[in-house]
Amino acid sequence: MKIIKVYVGCALTYAGEDFKRDIEFLKIFLRSIKGVEVLEFIGLVNGTPVDVYEHDIHNCVGGGDLIIAECSFPSTGLGWEIGTAVEKHKKHVLAVAKADAKVTRLVIGAQCERNPNYSFQTYDSLEKLFDICTKKIKQIQGLQQ
C-alpha cells in the first residue's frame, strides 16, 4: 500500500484554543489510519515568515497527496494554500467547515466541474469530520492501487 501524505491546513492567527485542539485531535486520528503520513505546518512560533512560506507551500502543499483545508475561520494563508493546491498542483483537496461557520462562497463554489479533485463538506461533530476524512482517504487509496 502506498503511503498517502496528508496536510491539514487551517486558520491559526485568529482561531481559538478549542479549535486548535480539535485540529490536533484530527491529526492524531489521521495518523491512526493505515497508510497515512501527516505533514506538519510550522505554525505561529517557529521559523521566519519565509520559512513558513517555503515549508507550508512547497513541502506540505506541494508534497501532499491530500490537502484537508479546515475553513471554519477566515485565513489568508489557508486561502493561499487552497489556491496553490487546486490551481497549480491539481491536488486532492477536501475543504471542510463546521456546519454553522460562515465560509466564503468562493471556497464553496470551487466544488465544480473545473476542479474534479476538490470537494467541500460541513460537519457538526469531530466524529463526523473523522468520517468525512476517512472516506476521502480511502477513495484516494483506491485510486492509487
N, C-alpha and C positions, 0 to 999 in steps of 0.2 A: 504494500500500500504506500502510495506516495504521500509525503508529508504536505499538508495544507498549511501555508503560512497565513495567519490571520492578524490583521492590525485593527485595533479598536481605537477609533478617533472620537473625540468628544470635546465639549467646551470645558475649560479649566478655570480661566480667569474669573468668570462671573458665576460659576457653579458653586452650589453649597456643598458642605462636607458630606451630607447624606447621599447626594448624587455621586460624588467621587467614591464613596464607599461602595455604592452599588456597581460602579464601573469596575472596581477591584473584584467584587464578587463575580461579575460577569467573566472577567479574565481568568479567575480561578476555575470557574465552571468550564470555560473553553479548554483550558489545559487538561481537564479530565477526559476530554473526548479523544479517543484513539486516533492517531494520525494528525493531530493539530499541534502546531507550534504558534505561540502568541508572540508577536513582535511588540516591543515596548517603546512608547514615546518617551522623550526626555523629560517633559513636564515643566513646571514653573520655577524650579530651583536650580537645577544643574545646567551647565553649559551656557554659552553665549547665544544671542538670537541667531547668529549664523549657524552655530552647532545645531540648534533646534531645527532650522530650515533644512540643512543638509541631511540630518538624521531622519526626521519625520517624513519629509517629502521623498528623498531619494532612497533611503534604506527601507523605511516602513511602507509607504505607499507604493513606491516603485518595486520593492521586493516582495510585497504581499500577493497572495493569491485571492484573498477576500478581504475587503475593507468593510468593517462594520462601523457605520457612522451614526453615533447616538446624537440625535438632533433636538433634544428636548430644550436646550438652552442655545441662544444665539452665540455664534462663534465665527469670526472672520477666518481664523486658522482652519477650522474644520471645513468651512466652505471652500477654501483653497485646496485642501486635501481631496474633497469630493470631486471638485472640478478637474484636478490633475488625474485622479484615478479614472474618471469617466471619459474625459475628452482626450487626454494624452496617452494613457496606458490601456484603455479599454478593459479595466479590471472588473471583476465581480464586485459590486457594491451593494450592501444591504444597509439602507438607511432606515433607522428606527427612531421612534419617539414615544414618550408617554402619551396615552390617549387624550389627556387634557392639555397637552403642550400646544403652544402657538408656534407653528412651523411655517416658514416661508413657502409660498406657493411654488417657487422655483424648485425647491427640493422635492416637493410632492409631484410636481409636473414633469420632472426628469424621468419618471417612470412612463416611458412611451416607446413607440416603435423604434425610434432613433437610438435608444440605449437598451438593447436587449439584456445586458448583464447587470442592469440596475433595477432595484426594487425598493419600495418604501412601505413600511408597515408600522402600525401602532400597537402598543401593548399596555396592559393595565396592572401587571404584576411582574416581578422578576422571573417567576416560573414561566409565564407566557413568553417573556423575552428569551429565556433559555431555550424554549421550544422552537421559536422562530429561527434562532441562530443554528440550532441543531439541524433543522430541516434544510437550511441553506447549505450548511457544510456537507451534509450527506448528498445533496444534489450535486455539488461541485466534485466531491469524491467520486460519485458515479460517472461524471463526465470525464474524469481523468483516467479511468480504468480502461 
